[in-house]
Amino acid sequence: TKTKTGELNDFYFEYAPPAALSDTALVLYHVNDVHSGSNNLSQPYTGKNVIIGIVDQGLDWNHPDFKDSLGKTRVLRYWDHSLNTGGVIPQPYNYGIVWTKDQIDNGICLSTENTTAHGTTVTGMAASNGNANGTHLGMAPESNLIIVETDFNLANWTLTIADACDYI
């Protein structure tokens, strides 16, 4: 608590090791009920035949949670704003490199998230199928993905986000 002069005269500290808490989102939003089609839903909803677009700091596309039961990627396209060589530059945007599902499955894709894991975490919340450990399902575990890896250092960065949304 603070005194009237702004001095701190007491504080409370408790050691609490960090924990992944995506399970609370699953409970709060009744995701398991949605996946199973219970609670008066007419059918299960799992993201089947849905494409989710993610604009973030990339994706570890090799993670098992983003592969199907045959080990093939669920990433249909991966547009990396930080590269300009090694692949196809998308038009009409004229920057970055786009990798296709086949290129990702064949290990040709040079892009992957390698700094923060933020994009992989966000994508997991949206679309993880739990293949890595049998748990940790996302909101739409049967969806496919279009990933755009943004580059914060690009000039007119906010316009590149608009391009990413248009591309998706």
Summary of the structure (lengths in Angstrom):
residues: 168
radius of gyration: 19.9
end to end distance: 48.8
largest distance: 65.1
contacts: 445
relative contact order: 0.21
helix: 25%
strand: 17%
